[in-house]
Amino acid sequence: MKKLLMPIVLLVAVFTLFSCGGIKQFAYYQNIDTLDLSSSKGLFDAKIMPKDGLVITVNTTDPRAAVPFNLNTGNNNNIANAKESTYLVDNNGYINFPIIGLVKVSGLTKRECEAVIHDRIKPYMAEKENPIITVRMSSFRVCVYGEVNKPGEFVVETEKISLPEALAQAGDLTIYGKRQNVLLIREDGEGRKSAHRLDLTDANIIKSPYYYLQQNDQIYVEPNKTKKRNSIIGSSTSIWIASISSLTSITSLIVTLVRL
């Protein structure tokens, strides 16, 4: 009985060891129960950057007062509803707004941009008018690729997305994705690029300045050693199969010629 019991105990021990290793390799936020998140308070607000597309609408009590400030108003006989106007932020961070000219918007949040435009156009209106400015981004996108199930570029209509949310939109990591070394490539408002390595298994990522993504961020999930090893084996196997197939064909041709 003891001889039979020993292999079973060893088998259970090996299984437990690999199970624990699997959890440590794949589980996210492993130390979250010991983490103090009180310092992570603060709402994210995206900043406008060069090459962003901004959709800006001006509304007033008297619809005619807003007409000069809305590029796509169209027919002046039907001005009850202001139409959206789209602007491309230039490399220096400016948009060219009707009547008031160049406005520096790079580095501002939407609310700050609305306030700047409001203050600039208010002198051109009657004193009783209090224009309402609405700004939203039409170009907030992030790109996720590598070892994920659905790689691609994703439009973020809410202008707020975290790294886990972006990965979820890409179908999460495959079993071959390296969760301890996700690469984030970011470009700032002056065109400087930076690379950051992020560990999804460490709950401290929630407090990271890279937890929330900026527009045009790129997330690359590197393959783990298993995927790399399988790729090498698969490539080598294909070469061997092709070589054997060619050798078989040549041998068959030689045998045929000899028989003739």
N, C-alpha and C positions, 0 to 999 in steps of 0.2 A: 504493500500500500504506500509506504514511504517513497519507494522508487517511482511510483506513478505520480505521486503528489509533487515531487520536485520539479519535473518539466512544466507542470501546470502553473506553479508559482513563478517560475522564470518567465513563462509566456505572458502571464498577467503583468509582471514587472516591466517587461519590454513594451507591452501595449500601453501601459500607463505612462512610461517615459516618452514615447512618441506622441501620445495624446497631449501631454503637457507642452511638449515642444511645438505641436501644431497650434495650440491656443496662443502661445506666446508669439508665434509667427504671424497669425492672421487676425487676432482680436484687436479692435481699436480701443483707445483710451483705457489701457489696462490699469493705470494707477489713479483713475479718476476719483475713487473713494477717499483717497488721501490728499486730494488737491483742494486748496482754498481758492475759490473762484470769486471771492468778494471784490478783488481788485480788477476783475475783468469788466466791470460796469462801464457802459458807454455805448451809445448808438453810432453805427457806422453811417457815414454820409459820403458818397462818392464825390471826388473833385473833378472838375472839368479839365481836360487836357487838349493839347494841339491835335488836330485832325478828328476831334469829336464832332459828331453831327448833333446840333441842338434844334429842337422844335420849339419855337417861341410864339406865343399868342398874346395879343394885347386886347383886353376888353374894357369898355367904358360904359358909363350910364347912357350917354348919347353915342350910339354906334358910329356916327360920322366922325367923331373925334379920334377913333381908333384906326380909321381907314389908312392914313399915311404911314402907320407903323406896322401894318400887316401886309407883307409882300404879296400874298396870294388871295387877297380879298375878292378879286375878280370884278364882277359887274357892280358898279357903285349904286345901282338901283336896288340891289339886294344885299344890304350891308347889315342886316339884323344879326347875322351870325358871323363872327370873326373866323377866318380860316387860319390854319396853321401856316407858319412860315419857317422854313428850314435853313439853317446857317451852318457852314463848315468853319470850325475854328482853325485859323491859319497857324503856321509854324511858330509865330511869335505870340500866339495866345489871344489873338483879337478876332472879333467878328465885325462886319461892316453893317451897322444897323441903319434903317431908313431915318432920314432927317438928322439924327444926332451923330452919324458917322462911326468911327472906330471905337469899339468898347473892349477893354481888356477883361476877359472872362476866365482865362486859364488860371487854375489854382483855386477857383471859387466853387462852393457848393451851389446847388440849384437855387436855394433860398437866397444866398448872397448875390447870385447873378440876377435874380428877380428884383432884389432891392436896388442894385446898381442901375438897371434899366429903368425902373420906376422913377428914381431920382433924376435921371437924365432926360426923360420925356415929359415929366410933370410940368416944367416951365412952358412947354408948348401948348398946354391945354388950359381950359377955363379953370378958375380957382376952385370951383365946386366939384370938378372932376377928380376922382381918385382912381387912376387906372389900375386894373388887376393884371399882373404879368404872370404867365404860366410858362415855365421852362421844363423840358424833359429831354433826356438823351435818347437819340435814335440809333446810337452805335455802341451800346454797352454789350460787348461780346467777350467770351473767354473760350479758349481752345484747350481740349483735353485729348491726349493721344498716348500711344504706347500700349501697355498691358491693361487695357480696359475693354469692357464688352462692347461698347458703342462709342468709339472715338469720333470726335467731330468738333465743330464750332457751335457754340450755344449763345443765343440772344437772351439777355437778361432784362426783361421788361421792368422789373422792380428796381433795377440799378443797385441791387444788393444781393450778393451771393457769397456763401462761405466755401472753403475748399471742399469739405465733405458734401455739400449740396451739388457742387459742380461735378464731383466724382459720381454722385448718385445719378445725375442726368446722363452721365456717360455709361451707365449700367454697372457701376462699381468696378473695382479691380478684378481681374481674373485671378485664378489661383496661382498664376505665375508672376503676378505683380509684386514688386518689392515694396512692402508697406512701410518699411523703416527708412526709406530713402527716396521719397517722391520729390521730383525737381520742379521748382517754380521759377519761370523766367519772366522778369518784369521789366518794363521800360517806363522811366519817369517822364515828367513833363518837358524835360530838356533833351530827351532822346537817349539818356544813359541807360544801359541794360545791366541787370544784375541777376545773379542766380542764387537760389536758396534751397537747401536740402531740408525736407520736413519729414518727421517721423509720426505716422498716423497712429502708432501703437502707444505713444506717449501723450497722456491727456493734457500736458502743458501746452500743446499746440493750440488749445482753446484761447490761451492768453497771448498767443503769438501775434505780431503785427501783420502776419501773412495769413491769418485765419480767414479774414475777409478778403476777397479778390478785388483787384482793380480792373477796369476795362482793358482789354487786349492782353491780359495775363495768359501765359501758356503753362499748362501742367503736363509734364511728361512722367509716365510711370515706367520705370526701368524693369526689365525682366530679371527674375531671380536666377540663382545658379542652376536650378532644375531645368528651367526653360532653355538656358544657354547650353547646358549639357545635352538636352534632348535635341536641340538644333544641330549641334555638332555631330551627334550620333546619327541623326536623320540624314544629314548631308553626306556623311561618310558612307552610310548604308546605300544611298542612292548611287554614289560613285562606284561602289563595289558591284552593285546590281548591273549598272551600265557596262562595267568592264567585263563582268562574267558573260553578259548577253552578247557583247561584241566578240569575245573569245570563242563562245559557242558557235556563233555564226561563221567565224573564220575557220574553225575546226571542221564544221559541217561542209564548208566549201572545199576544203583541202581533201576530205574523204571522198567527196563526189568526184573531184578531178582525178584522184588516184584510181578510182574504179573505172574511169573512162580509159 
